[in-house]
């Protein structure tokens, strides 16, 4: 922790009308690291992730990128800083096709300022093919795609725009086994490329298959942060339910 | 919907024997333009999950203001028209701010506008009709002097087709350069051919309309030219600019648009300003057609405009529909209205039928989607 972390949160706070949704959370993320963030519904995980994504402002605390303090006024700021967020309800415009969604908010334009559909399509085709060779219907509205394909579109954003930090909120919640395996594979590849990943999840197999460290939250407060290899599944469950750090950690 | 329009036209022609004449088609084109201009902007408003009920009243207020400044206040014509545009933009900015920034549903904001702006239309000239006499202004309303003539119509038609073909070729070249597969060639060829057929067919029909005492055919009426220009421009903006992409993204999923870093509020306000500008333009055409600005201009127009958009395939749920579709929608409504008029159907029955046509279009939309 002494060397400069990719992303560091110090004492983050957020409350909604007297309810402390996030209450003094600190964490740090190194390049290539997968940090799982666990907790019950309402533990404050999603709120914390939305704060990092620039969708909610901090009430208190600090956010540092590469050791530099930053403040996000909007999701665009967070993305510009290299943080890509895959929201739980995939933030896709269902009526637009995969290419439009991949570039949503960051469209390529011709020198006349018009949308450069040809260039966007040319960039998207090999990218989608690399992520999922079976993904051919990229010109269809994303509402007609399967859950796994929609997840590919969301993850492709991180690759296209060279994200340094990827926040994933329940990336496998609505996926079948084959699609889950595909997403796991993608997460490993991104991590191998040096992307720091914050993985918010309920799912124990996800945590143990992917993460190197894990952080448990309860009622907006951090319960404990430990190396995934040092704890058992039962101990993690105990932390989530009882909110007590295990003796071994 | 194109098939529906053709069926309506053939049906009324069978009943009256005078529907598919150059004269009647010329009149329908002129009459539809005002609704059509506003409907093309309304399409984008509805795509973005908003509604604007104030367009008819705004058209009245702006139209009366423009005519009153010329007739009663003696302003130069252009200054009066710009003042009308200014009023429209101010209203658009205010209503856009209320719905996008303050967060009041656009239905409520513009329902208030519907009532208040009709009041403004009365207040401006104290309820008195304001005549308009400037010849070039009156020409924008069509009629005897307000058309391009035979040669002008052919020139515009050829120019339009060359523009469309050139654009298609540019698109294919850009696709090839970017290494993406260009679209199907036969498909593009078919599209190019259909466009040429439609444009030249339209020109031929309007050139065939000769008013007694005139040496040559009327050609394209100016209201139609303005309407087509608006539709082409807006269709282009919707399809090929970031603004257009954002309008559709907001309509498809407002949360996703916000999380993707789209400046949702700014886009919504720009959209309101765009529609307001179109209403001002439509007010000029309406005023020129009436030869006056009156406090009742545009009464009830909001519903015809919304109906044109919906019949043209714009989903009231937002996110889908096109600017081009509103052309068909507006023509269908106007054709039914005009056809019922020709068959001597009373005003009461006309209203009954037109109302149910709107309902039928939405039912049709539901059935097709399922």
Interface residues (C-beta under 8 A of the other chain):
Chain A: X53 X55 X74 X75 X76 X79 X85 X87 X89 X90 X91 X92 X93 X94 X95 X96 X100 X104 X105 X106 X107 X109 X110 X113 X114 X115 X116 X117 X118 X119 X121 X122 X125
Chain B: X171 X174 X175 X177 X178 X179 X180 X240 X241 X242 X245 X248 X249 X251 X252 X253 X255 X256 X257 X258 X259 X260 X261 X262 X263 X319 X320
